[in-house]
Amino acid sequence: MSSLFEDDPRLAAREPLEEGAVILRAYAAGQAAELVGAAGEISRAAPFRHLVTPGGYTMSVAMTNCGRVGWVSDRSGYRYSPDDPETGKPWPAMPGLFLRLAQNAADEAGFRPYDPDACLINRYQAGSKLGLHQDRDENDQWAPIVSVSLGLPATFVWGGKRRGDPARRIRLESGDVVVWGGPARFIYHGVAPLKDGTHPLTGPARINLTFRKVF
């Protein structure tokens, strides 16, 4: 099977996971402070909140959105909405800084062009986690997910295409970017409970930016 990723000495920080998936180590490190600042501005217009799943479970991760649409969850289901249900207003526009980072990272991973509709901004604190799941609420099911880690390190759980497949535990540092799409689009993935700590940029938290092409 051919790979989306070619050997290239300029891309020594590229860490392939499997066909269609790669970690770009420290790819966003130089922009981390600006990214965290922009996320803070977005959260002032659309505050972080703990969503409720259709099953009635309150997520431990706090979330907000920016972009043309935002991902929301409540007892009626998972969906994308152009408006913030808490404010009734459109989600904040996606900053150019965010869009350029997502497009450049997708390009590095072999996915071009890329025009994400949504950026989910997750805030993890000690004990926050995301169980193994697939991202299936998007109409475009080939375009990649681009996930940017900022602040405290986290353990990313990378599984298979079935929930019961063996999973790897991968440490992600601030500035690491994970891109997966195409043949890897429906891999089960999650985040182990965040360990207690403090980071110069985010204090006792980890911020994660997750870009998605919805339509």
Secondary structure by P-SEA (a helix, b strand, c coil): ccccccccccccccccccccccccccccccaaaaaaaaaaaaaaaccbbbbbccccccccccccccccbbbbbccccccccccccccccccccccaaaaaaaaaaaaaaccccccccbbbbbbbcccbbbccccccccccccbbbbbbbccbbbbbbbbccccccbbbbbbbcccbbbbbccccccccccccccccccccccccbbbbbbbbbcc
